[in-house]
Amino acid sequence: MVNMQKTYDLAGSRQVVRHNVLRNTYWLLAISMIPTVLGAAAGVAFGVPIPRGFIGFFLFLAVAWGFIWGIEKNKNSGVGVGLLLGFTFFMGLMLTPLLTRTLGFSNGGSLIMMAFGGTAAVFATLASVATVSKRDFSAMGKWLFAGVIVVLLASLANIYFQMPALHIAISVLVIAIFSAYILYDVQQIVNGGETNYISATLALYLNVYNIFSALLSLLGLGGDRD
């Protein structure tokens, strides 16, 4: 009887921890959108020059990976939260070229809201599925990572080729991969595979960010110049 009680208490304690991680992750994810919006607004308002081409690509990767390394290194302290919010501000700045081009359309504001609404709907739906589903999504991890590598290589190639069809294919692939990552990452939290809410927020933020930017890029193809 005592052993059964201990087992029950341990299971209940683990459930509470998972619930707290998930709750804190969603809160921090929501908060991280504030510096993202501020960064994007500052970039558009002040016309912040964002390096393009191969130099811009590798400079972005270097800064982004530097932030990610710092966040993971300090994920058990408040420094990690500060770095995460700094990273989201930087990522907002990186949206400057896409937002500037989109706002050049007469329906640019509507396209941005459509991309935001679509991203929110995708996240809410897939996060809910991952929370209640009995299916194990952990096996997708290695395939999704391979997909990210393919996207990076294709994006690098398209800097040289500048092929509209390849750009569309990359955007569609990004939406598919990072939508699947939502299933994977949320279930990692629910099942106890991820117990640090800062790391969990970083993962979900990257999913949401990439889906939004790829979706906005696709919607921009139907932008109205009139």
Phi, psi and chi 1 to 4 in degrees:
 res  aa     phi    psi   chi1   chi2   chi3   chi4
   1 MET       -  -41.2  178.9   65.5   72.7      -
   2 VAL   -64.5  -43.2  173.9      -      -      -
   3 ASN   -63.3  -40.0  -71.8  -23.9      -      -
   4 MET   -63.7  -39.1  -69.6 -180.0   61.5      -
   5 GLN   -65.5  -41.8 -177.1   64.4   38.9      -
   6 LYS   -63.4  -41.0  -72.8 -177.6  177.4  179.7
   7 THR   -63.2  -42.7  -59.3      -      -      -
   8 TYR   -63.6  -44.5  176.6   79.5      -      -
   9 ASP   -64.0  -39.8  -69.5  -17.6      -      -
  10 LEU   -65.7  -42.5 -178.0   59.2      -      -
  11 ALA   -64.3  -41.0      -      -      -      -
  12 GLY   -65.7  -38.5      -      -      -      -
  13 SER   -64.7  -42.1  176.7      -      -      -
  14 ARG   -64.1  -38.2  -72.1  175.1  177.2  172.5
  15 GLN   -64.2  -39.9 -172.6   64.8   29.7      -
  16 VAL   -64.4  -42.7  169.6      -      -      -
  17 VAL   -61.3  -45.2  169.5      -      -      -
  18 ARG   -63.1  -41.4  -65.9  170.2 -172.0  173.9
  19 HIS   -62.5  -42.1  173.9   75.4      -      -
  20 ASN   -66.8  -39.9  -71.7  -21.5      -      -
  21 VAL   -62.9  -44.1  172.1      -      -      -
  22 LEU   -64.9  -43.4 -170.6   60.7      -      -
  23 ARG   -63.3  -47.7 -179.1 -164.9   60.3 -165.2
  24 ASN   -64.4  -34.1  -68.3  -22.1      -      -
  25 THR   -64.6  -46.4  -63.9      -      -      -
  26 TYR   -64.6  -38.5  -75.3  156.2      -      -
  27 TRP   -64.8  -47.2  -90.0  110.8      -      -
  28 LEU   -67.4  -33.9 -173.9   54.7      -      -
  29 LEU   -62.9  -43.2 -179.8   63.1      -      -
  30 ALA   -63.7  -43.0      -      -      -      -
  31 ILE   -64.5  -35.9  -66.7  171.7      -      -
  32 SER   -65.1  -18.7   70.8      -      -      -
  33 MET   -71.2  -23.5  -64.8  -57.7  155.8      -
  34 ILE   -65.0  -54.5  -62.5  174.5      -      -
  35 PRO   -64.6  -27.1   16.7  -28.2      -      -
  36 THR   -63.5  -46.7  -57.8      -      -      -
  37 VAL   -64.5  -41.4  172.1      -      -      -
  38 LEU   -63.2  -42.4  -67.6  176.0      -      -
  39 GLY   -64.0  -43.1      -      -      -      -
  40 ALA   -65.4  -42.7      -      -      -      -
  41 ALA   -64.2  -42.1      -      -      -      -
  42 ALA   -65.1  -41.6      -      -      -      -
  43 GLY   -61.9  -42.9      -      -      -      -
  44 VAL   -72.9  -44.5  172.6      -      -      -
  45 ALA   -64.7  -40.3      -      -      -      -
  46 PHE  -101.7    3.7  -61.9  106.7      -      -
  47 GLY    58.3   44.1      -      -      -      -
  48 VAL   -59.0  122.6  176.6      -      -      -
  49 PRO   -72.5  124.2   26.7  -33.7      -      -
  50 ILE  -107.9  120.0  -55.5  -62.1      -      -
  51 PRO   -56.1  139.1  -23.3   34.3      -      -
  52 ARG  -114.6 -177.9  -51.2  -64.0  -67.4  -88.0
  53 GLY    68.9 -158.5      -      -      -      -
  54 PHE   -65.3  -39.6  -69.1  104.5      -      -
  55 ILE   -62.6  -46.2  -66.0  177.7      -      -
  56 GLY   -62.1  -39.7      -      -      -      -
  57 PHE   -61.0  -50.6 -178.3   84.0      -      -
  58 PHE   -74.4  -31.2  -72.7  110.8      -      -
  59 LEU   -66.0  -41.5 -178.1   60.6      -      -
  60 PHE   -61.6  -47.3  165.6   75.1      -      -
  61 LEU   -60.7  -40.1  -73.7 -177.3      -      -
  62 ALA   -64.3  -46.4      -      -      -      -
  63 VAL   -67.4  -44.8  174.9      -      -      -
  64 ALA   -61.2  -47.1      -      -      -      -
  65 TRP   -67.2  -31.7  -78.8  112.8      -      -
  66 GLY   -62.3  -45.4      -      -      -      -
  67 PHE   -62.1  -47.1  -95.0  114.1      -      -
  68 ILE   -60.7  -41.8  -68.0  171.8      -      -
  69 TRP   -62.2  -44.7  178.6   86.0      -      -
  70 GLY   -64.6  -39.6      -      -      -      -
  71 ILE   -63.0  -47.1  -67.3  166.5      -      -
  72 GLU   -66.4  -34.2  -71.3  -63.2  -36.1      -
  73 LYS   -67.6  -30.6 -170.8   73.9  172.2  178.8
  74 ASN  -116.4   28.4  -61.8  -82.3      -      -
  75 LYS   -69.5  -12.4   64.0 -176.9 -179.0 -179.8
  76 ASN  -101.7   16.0  -65.4  -46.8      -      -
  77 SER  -141.3  171.0   70.6      -      -      -
  78 GLY   -64.9  -23.2      -      -      -      -
  79 VAL   -59.8  -37.1  175.1      -      -      -
  80 GLY   -62.4  -39.7      -      -      -      -
  81 VAL   -65.0  -44.0  174.2      -      -      -
  82 GLY   -60.7  -43.3      -      -      -      -
  83 LEU   -65.3  -37.6  -72.8  172.6      -      -
  84 LEU   -62.3  -45.2  175.7   65.3      -      -
  85 LEU   -67.5  -35.1  -63.2 -180.0      -      -
  86 GLY   -64.8  -39.3      -      -      -      -
  87 PHE   -63.4  -41.8  175.4   61.2      -      -
  88 THR   -68.3  -31.7   61.2      -      -      -
  89 PHE   -64.9  -44.4 -178.9   84.8      -      -
  90 PHE   -59.6  -43.4  165.7   74.3      -      -
  91 MET   -66.0  -33.2  -65.4  -62.4  -78.9      -
  92 GLY   -63.0  -42.7      -      -      -      -
  93 LEU   -58.9  -37.5  -78.9  176.9      -      -
  94 MET   -67.0  -14.9  -68.4  -60.5  101.3      -
  95 LEU   -81.2   -7.1  -72.2  172.3      -      -
  96 THR   -51.2  -52.4  -61.9      -      -      -
  97 PRO   -60.7  -42.4  -22.4   34.5      -      -
  98 LEU   -66.4  -44.2  176.8   58.8      -      -
  99 LEU   -68.3  -39.3  -68.1  175.7      -      -
 100 THR   -62.2  -44.1  -59.9      -      -      -
 101 ARG   -64.9  -42.4  179.9  169.7   63.0   84.3
 102 THR   -65.7  -42.1  -56.7      -      -      -
 103 LEU   -69.1  -12.3  -69.6  171.1      -      -
 104 GLY   -73.7  -14.2      -      -      -      -
 105 PHE   -85.0  151.3  -59.4  127.7      -      -
 106 SER   -66.4  -26.1   59.7      -      -      -
 107 ASN  -106.2   24.2   61.6  -23.1      -      -
 108 GLY   -59.2  -43.2      -      -      -      -
 109 GLY   -60.7  -40.1      -      -      -      -
 110 SER   -66.4  -37.9  -62.5      -      -      -
 111 LEU   -64.5  -40.1  -65.8  177.2      -      -
 112 ILE   -64.5  -42.8  -67.5  173.1      -      -
 113 MET   -66.7  -36.4  -68.1  -51.7  -62.7      -
 114 MET   -64.2  -42.3  -73.0  175.3   62.3      -
 115 ALA   -65.2  -40.5      -      -      -      -
 116 PHE   -64.4  -46.4  175.5   80.1      -      -
 117 GLY   -64.2  -41.5      -      -      -      -
 118 GLY   -64.5  -41.4      -      -      -      -
 119 THR   -63.8  -43.7  -57.8      -      -      -
 120 ALA   -62.1  -40.5      -      -      -      -
 121 ALA   -66.3  -42.7      -      -      -      -
 122 VAL   -62.1  -45.8  168.8      -      -      -
 123 PHE   -63.6  -48.8  178.6   81.2      -      -
 124 ALA   -60.2  -42.9      -      -      -      -
 125 THR   -66.3  -50.5  -59.6      -      -      -
 126 LEU   -72.6  -34.0  -64.4 -179.1      -      -
 127 ALA   -65.0  -37.8      -      -      -      -
 128 SER   -66.5  -42.7  -62.7      -      -      -
 129 VAL   -61.1  -45.2  169.9      -      -      -
 130 ALA   -64.3  -31.2      -      -      -      -
 131 THR   -72.9  -37.8  -58.3      -      -      -
 132 VAL  -103.3  -16.9  -57.8      -      -      -
 133 SER   -70.1  143.2  177.8      -      -      -
 134 LYS   -90.5   -6.9  -60.2  -60.0 -177.9 -177.4
 135 ARG   -73.5  142.0 -178.2  176.4  178.2 -179.0
 136 ASP   -91.0  116.2 -176.4    7.6      -      -
 137 PHE   -97.8    2.9  -62.2  112.7      -      -
 138 SER   -63.6  -27.8   60.7      -      -      -
 139 ALA   -68.9  -15.4      -      -      -      -
 140 MET   -74.7  -17.4  -62.8 -166.5  -53.8      -
 141 GLY   -52.2  -52.2      -      -      -      -
 142 LYS   -68.0  -33.6   59.8 -178.2  179.0 -179.5
 143 TRP   -72.1  -37.9  -61.3  107.4      -      -
 144 LEU   -66.5  -40.2  -67.2  176.2      -      -
 145 PHE   -62.6  -41.0 -179.0   75.3      -      -
 146 ALA   -62.6  -37.8      -      -      -      -
 147 GLY   -63.3  -38.3      -      -      -      -
 148 VAL   -63.2  -41.1  171.4      -      -      -
 149 ILE   -61.9  -42.3  -61.2  -59.8      -      -
 150 VAL   -61.3  -43.0  170.3      -      -      -
 151 VAL   -61.9  -44.3  165.4      -      -      -
 152 LEU   -61.8  -43.9  -73.1  174.3      -      -
 153 LEU   -66.8  -40.5  -66.8  176.1      -      -
 154 ALA   -66.4  -39.0      -      -      -      -
 155 SER   -65.2  -40.0  -61.3      -      -      -
 156 LEU   -63.9  -43.1 -177.1   60.4      -      -
 157 ALA   -64.3  -37.9      -      -      -      -
 158 ASN   -74.0  -15.2 -152.7   36.5      -      -
 159 ILE   -62.4  -34.0  -66.8  174.8      -      -
 160 TYR   -85.4  -46.1  177.3   78.4      -      -
 161 PHE   -80.3  -31.5  -67.7  111.7      -      -
 162 GLN    53.5   50.8  -66.9  -68.3  -51.5      -
 163 MET   -97.7  117.2  -62.7  171.1   57.0      -
 164 PRO   -56.3  -40.3  -26.5   36.4      -      -
 165 ALA   -63.7  -39.4      -      -      -      -
 166 LEU   -68.7  -37.0 -178.9   55.7      -      -
 167 HIS   -61.2  -42.7  173.2   75.2      -      -
 168 ILE   -64.4  -44.5  -66.3  173.1      -      -
 169 ALA   -61.3  -41.3      -      -      -      -
 170 ILE   -64.0  -43.8  -68.7  171.3      -      -
 171 SER   -61.9  -43.9  -63.9      -      -      -
 172 VAL   -63.6  -41.9  171.5      -      -      -
 173 LEU   -65.0  -39.4 -171.0   57.7      -      -
 174 VAL   -61.5  -45.6  164.7      -      -      -
 175 ILE   -61.0  -43.7  -66.8  172.0      -      -
 176 ALA   -65.3  -46.2      -      -      -      -
 177 ILE   -64.9  -48.6  -70.8  173.2      -      -
 178 PHE   -78.3  -20.1  -72.7   97.2      -      -
 179 SER   -67.7  -43.2  -67.2      -      -      -
 180 ALA   -65.5  -33.7      -      -      -      -
 181 TYR   -63.9  -30.2 -106.0  124.5      -      -
 182 ILE   -61.4  -45.5  -68.1  174.5      -      -
 183 LEU   -57.6  -46.7  -69.7  171.5      -      -
 184 TYR   -64.5  -50.1  175.0   83.1      -      -
 185 ASP   -69.8  -41.5  -70.3  -31.6      -      -
 186 VAL   -65.9  -40.9  171.8      -      -      -
 187 GLN   -67.0  -30.8 -167.9  176.4   75.5      -
 188 GLN   -59.1  -39.8  -76.3  -71.5   99.6      -
 189 ILE   -69.2  -48.0  -58.1  170.9      -      -
 190 VAL   -60.5  -38.0  172.7      -      -      -
 191 ASN   -88.9   -0.2  -69.9  -16.7      -      -
 192 GLY    86.7    8.5      -      -      -      -
 193 GLY   -74.5  -26.1      -      -      -      -
 194 GLU  -122.0  118.4  177.4   57.8   76.8      -
 195 THR  -113.8    1.1   58.4      -      -      -
 196 ASN  -109.1  119.3 -175.3  -79.1      -      -
 197 TYR   -72.1  -22.7   73.3   95.0      -      -
 198 ILE   -71.2  -45.6  -64.0  177.1      -      -
 199 SER   -62.5  -41.0  -66.8      -      -      -
 200 ALA   -63.9  -41.4      -      -      -      -
 201 THR   -64.5  -42.2  -58.8      -      -      -
 202 LEU   -57.7  -45.6  174.7   61.8      -      -
 203 ALA   -62.9  -47.6      -      -      -      -
 204 LEU   -68.4  -35.2  -69.5 -179.7      -      -
 205 TYR   -61.0  -46.1  175.9   83.5      -      -
 206 LEU   -61.7  -37.0  -70.2  172.7      -      -
 207 ASN   -61.7  -51.1  -62.0  -20.3      -      -
 208 VAL   -63.5  -44.6  169.8      -      -      -
 209 TYR   -60.0  -47.2 -178.8   93.7      -      -
 210 ASN   -68.1  -38.2  -77.8  -67.4      -      -
 211 ILE   -63.7  -45.6  -67.7  170.9      -      -
 212 PHE   -61.0  -49.7  171.6   79.5      -      -
 213 SER   -65.2  -39.4   57.3      -      -      -
 214 ALA   -69.7  -40.3      -      -      -      -
 215 LEU   -66.1  -41.7 -175.1   55.0      -      -
 216 LEU   -65.2  -37.1 -177.2   57.8      -      -
 217 SER   -62.5  -41.4 -177.3      -      -      -
 218 LEU   -68.5  -43.0  -70.9  175.9      -      -
 219 LEU   -65.3  -30.0  -70.3  172.8      -      -
 220 GLY   -64.8  -18.5      -      -      -      -
 221 LEU   -67.8  -20.1  -63.7  175.6      -      -
 222 GLY  -105.3   20.1      -      -      -      -
 223 GLY   -65.1  147.0      -      -      -      -
 224 ASP  -101.5  120.0 -171.7   -4.7      -      -
 225 ARG   -83.1  -15.1  -70.9  -73.0 -175.8 -177.2
 226 ASP   -73.5      -  -63.9  -27.8      -      -
